[in-house]
Amino acid sequence: MTAERARIGIIGFGYIGAYVYEQVTTRPELGMDVAFVYNRTADKISAVPEEVILEDLGDFASRQADLIVELAHPDISRKYGVEFLRTADYMPMSLTVFADAELDAQLLGAAESSGTCIYIPHGAIVGLEALEEGRQMWEEVSIVMKKPTRSLDFANTQFDPQAIDSETVLFEGSTRDICPLFPRNVNSHAAVALGGIGFDDTRSVLVADPSLETSIIEVEARGGGVEIKVRRENPMVGVSGVFTLVACLASIGRACAPGSGLRIC
């Protein structure tokens, strides 16, 4: 990205999307302008100036965004990701989509052929750069996430959330396998896999606990005599943590250096 003031396309206007829009439009020192805002339901963006609203996401190229930020759903990347990367850099927040190996290859291929960049935001993960830096030495990488039951989306599973009355392990296995089960909840697992040793070799554990009011994430990496342990606790709003707001904005701000391919930020 080489523009003096980066033009940002925002897809999704929920908890995080609305925050990013407010920050970009009220803080000129960030060096960013809004190219467009798209949201599936128009009522959520009724207060956004009409000239900024993009009614048909298929018309994204007409707004000449430098960076398109997805804050909505993994299906956005499935439908439009390759097209986005032909003209703009792309930062998907729904990182679980990369567990689809075929789509992962298509997105990376589009970025490399167009000279654009896929930015992987660290989101809720503290120390993701250390995982990336040491990925050649890690023998084991794991992420354990504990969340309030109310903050989990069970739509793709057989679990009945009403029947969960105590701490319950919902999943333990590879990160590739958990992503399609909880696509809205385990983007941090996908970030760890992308930054570290991949979806198949990263171990994921997801725990539902109705007594919790926060999301707890513990990441561990071991190898070559080195051991890293990181724990982060974060109040929840819906399916997202409060810290995710500032982390997301910081990642967008870092997505300014030129380059292509896939980059952690």
N, C-alpha and C positions, 0 to 999 in steps of 0.2 A: 504494500500500500504506500503510495508516494504523494497523495494529495496533501496540500498544506493543512486544510481542514477536512478531515475524513467525513464522508457522507455515509450515514448509518441507516440501513433498512431494518426495521423492527417488526418481527413476526410474532404475534401473541401479545396481548395486553392485559395479562393477569397481574398477579402480585409482583413478579420481577419485571415484566415488560413495562408496566406503568411506572415503576421506579426508574428504570433506565431512561425512559422518555423524559420524565420530569428532570432528571439530573442533566441530561444532554441539552435540554432546552433552556435551563436556568443557569447553567454554569459554562459560560463561553470559554473559560480558561481550560476546559477539557479539550478544546480544539476539535470538536465534532459538531456536525449538523445532522438533523434528521432528514433522510432522503424520502422515507415513507414509513407509514405504520399500517400494518395489516392485521385484522383480527376476524376470525370466522363469524362472530356475532357482532353486528354493527353497533348495537346499543352500548357496548363497553367503550367504544371510542367516539361517542357522540360529542364529547367535549374537545376532541382533537380538531385543529383547524382543517377545514375541508380539503385544502390544497395539499395537505400532507397524507391524507387517507388514500390508501390503495385498495380499491374495491375488488379487483381481480388480481390475485397473486401471479397469475400468468403474465401480467403486464409489468413485472418487476423491472425488466431491463430498461424501460422507458424512464425510470427514475435515476438511473446512473449511480447506483450506490457503490461505494468502495468496499464496504463490509456489510454483509447481510447476517443478522443475528436471529437465530431461531429460538423462541422461548415458548413454544406451543406444544408440539407433539412429534414423536419420531416419524410419523407419516409424512411430515413436511419434507424431510430429507429423502425419503423414498420417492416422493413424487417430483420434487423440484431440485434436489441437491446437485445433481450433475449439471442441470441448466444454470443454476446459480453460479457454479464454479467456472463456467465458460466466460463470464463477464465480471465477476466480483470475487473477493475473498469471502469465506463463509465460516461462521462460528455457530455450530449447533450446540444448544444446551442439552438436548435430548441425546446424550451420548450412547444410550443403550442401542441405538440403531447400528452402531459399528460392530455389534456382535454378529450381525449378518455378514458373513465373510464375502459373499458375492457383491453386496452393495458397498462394503468397505473398499474393495478393489476398484469398483466403478468410480467411487468418489475420489479416491487417491489418483486414479488414472486421469480423471477429468482435470484435477488440480495440476498435475505434472504436465499435461499436454497444453494447458492454457496459461501456465505460469502464475496461477493463482494459489492461494493458500487456504488450507483447512486449519482453523485455530481450535485447539482443544482447551477449553477453560478448566482451571483447576477446581472451580466450584467449592464444594464443601471440604475438599481434601487439602490438608496442610502438609507441606513437604513433598508435593508431587514432583518438584524439580529434582529432589534427591533420588526418587525412584528412577527417574529418567536417566540421571547421571550415572547411576550404578547398575543399570539394567543388565550389563554384561556379566556382573558378578553374582546377581541374586540367584539363589537356589530355591527359595521359597518366598512368596508374597501372598499375604492374606488381608482381607478386610472383613471386619465384623461390624454389622450395623444393627443397632437397637432403636426401634421407633415406636411411638404411641400407635396403638391399633387403629385409631381414628385417622391417622395420617397415611395409611397404606391403601392402595388401590388393589382390590382382590379380584377385579373383573376377569383376569386371565387365569385364575386358579380355581381350585375346588374348595378352598377354605371358606368357612362361614365366620365372618368377623364377630358376629354376635355370640358365637360359642367360645371365643377366646377370653378367658377370665383370669389368666395369669401369664407370666412370661412363657412364650412359646416359640420354639425354633421353627420357622417356616421353610427355610432352605439351608442346605449346606452342600456345596459342590463347586463346580467351575463357574466362573463369572459368565462365560458364554451361555450357560444353561439358565442362569437366573434372569438374564436380561429380558427374554421374551415373556417371562412370568410376571415381572413387576417393572414394566418399561418406564413408568412414571416415577418410580421410587428409588431405583438403584443406579442413577447416572453417576454417582460417586464411585460405584464399583467399576463401571465402565472406564471412568477416568483413571483409576488405579491400573486397570489392565492395559490401557493405551499408553500410559506413562511408564509402565514397568515391563513385565514379561509376557504380556498377551492374555487374551481371553481364556484360552484353554488351560494355562498353567497357573493362573491366579485363583486362589480359593476364596469363595464368597460365603458368608454366613449372614442370614437375615433373621432377626428376632422381633416379634411383636410383643409389646408389653402395655396393657391397658392402664397401668399405673404411671407410666412415663408422661411427662409434659415436654420432653426434649428429645432430640435425636442424638444418639451417641455413636460415634464412629471410631474404631480402633484399627489402625493399619500397622502391619508388621512386615518387615523384609529382612531376610537373613542370607548370608553367603560370603565366602571369602574371608571369614573371620569378622565380618561387619554385621551389626544388628541395629535396625532402626525400629522404634516404636513411637507412634504418634496417636494421641487420643484427643478428640474434639467433641465438645458438647454444645448443642445449638438449639435454642427455642424454635418451635415449629409454628408456621402459619400455613394451614392447608397441607400440601405435600412438600413444601419447601421450608428450609431453615432461614432464620433471620440473617445469619451471617452470609448466606448466599447472595443477598442483595449487593453488599459491598464487594464481595469476591467477583461477582459477575461484572460489575461496572469496572473494576480494576483490570479484569481480563480484556474487556473491550478496549480500554485505554492502552493496554500494552500491544494490541494488535495493530501496530502502526509501522513496524519495521518491514522493509521489503523482503520478499522471499517467496518460495513456492513449496508445494507438498503439504505435509502435516506437521504442525508445530504446537507444542504445549505452551500455554500462556496463563 
